[in-house]
Amino acid sequence: MSSAMDDRSRFVLSADHPLFRVRPLALGAGAIGVAVSLAGALIDTTQFFQSYLFGFLFWFGIAMGSLALLMIYHVTGGAWGSVIRRSLESAVRTIPLLAVLFLPVVLGVHALYEWADTSRLAHDPLLQHKSTYLNVPFFIFRAALYFAVWTLLAIFLSRWSEAQENGEPRAIGWLENLSRGGLVAVVLTLTFAAIDWAMSLEPHWYSTLYGVLILGGCLLSAMAFMIQVTALLANNGPLSSVVQPMQFHDLGKLMFAFVMLWAYLSLSQLLIIWSGNLPEETPWYLKRMSGGWQYLGLLLILFHFALPFVILLSRDIKRNARLVASVALFILCVRVLEVYWLITPAFSPYQARVHWLDVTAWLGVGGVWLWAFTGGLRGRALVVWNDPSLPAAGGHA
Amino acid sequence: MTARVPLYGLMAEFADVNHLVSAIRKLRQMGYRRLDAFTPFPVEEVWEELGVHRNMVSFLVFCGGLAGCLFGIGLQYWTSAIDYPINVGGRPLFSIPAFVPITFECTVLFAALTAVLGMLALNGLPAPYHPVFNVPRFALASRDRFFLCVEATDPLFDREGTRRVLESLSPVSVAEVPD
């Protein structure tokens, strides 16, 4: 028994691992980002809230994608999930922090959302018609509900995972059953959260596909992030004996699938709106297709779909940790642009713009989030002990 | 079992996939190249040890997909913009968004057909006769046994020597495969 414990401690990250050495850096960058953004809020409050929403939604996407992936893993199993499970759990445990980081959006609701602006509401019958759903108290109530569901899932996914580690044989079943219902709950809540927080920025416009489009983006962000983290852990740390090219191959295949899912959903939405050609639907694209935004859109077609698609076709690249991690990093960078392209044209239609607050707010949220994420990896064995899919970590093939 | 029977090769039977994998590794290290393995389910390590995972099929599929893509877009361009131009709601005759689904489907169709036909063309199936079936126990290859065949065309092949090597690799049995 004690020898098993000793073996397990081999998979605990040492305190001087590069991932921990960037922690103070992340916290520093986060603190500076937050401080500068708050200073910016004094100069231009509306701009601050707009930039903050973009920064928040990007990092939020990684955590939510991780929550979905973790539950998919509990339902399906597989070595791909066993090697990223601890990192997924660590990302999921940042959800309470994200609930706190959401507060500025609540404070800025009147500045951000047209439907919360009483002067606009008075002259807009359509917004009045939608106000049974789109009103500030209900918006806050729903956000609280979403975060309550996600936090509960995060708490039990963590608690039962620890129980499993401590030898509770029923924990696997608990996790599996929780994840079954949890996946349904997350798809529903995330769809509504996407409608509330992002789609309702342009309250006249609607797309039934929007929630899934956001979910697909979250899954891609999370997978790219996890590949990046796993490559770091495998290259330089305790996972090097466990993570084989086969696992990177699987993770790469999933990332490839999410790239295609994103492209499929994006095109479906465009195709339906383009075919219908209705005046209440097309403005969303028109706002994003002129004044410079069109170049960002083209960039997304090329770098969010075409290039990663062609590169990830290759088996050799997917099996090479360093190469697949580079592709993942590239995709993460393009994910930032995609979230920017979804959000910012709502504030600056027909006219592309970047404000320095976009950068600092993104950095502020990201620094704090990364600090919390890496903190979650401390002191835990990075593999699931006795996992049958990982023979190198005590499991039996 | 006389030396005059023409031989296709020698066949070793293993009860365990790990024995098969290490046997392939050993023989490849010794310089044997004309090896083939038979397993009841796909085993990735076996292809890797045999060095056969690289073949032309993936390249053919890529070309097939590319041809399907060009065919799909070309077909729609020719029919909608050249041969029978129709104005649909004032949209351009060559409207890429509308053409994407068909182009995608043609890409998938051509790629899938190339995969099946290319696989058949390259692996020689269907083959009505193959010497390995002359070994009666070979039927177990589709149940719970793992087989390794060293073909007689291998330059290192030696009826007695190769048999001794195979017998040292903890097989269940070693049999001669008559041609």
Contacts between the chains, C-beta under 8 A, distances in Angstrom:
chain1	res1	chain2	res2	distance
A	246	B	44	7.1
A	267	B	97	7.7
A	267	B	100	6.1
A	270	B	97	6.2
A	271	B	97	5.3
A	271	B	98	7.4
A	271	B	100	6.8
A	271	B	101	7.4
A	274	B	97	4.8
A	274	B	98	7.8
A	275	B	97	7.7
A	275	B	98	7.0
A	277	B	89	6.3
A	313	B	62	7.3
A	315	B	58	7.5
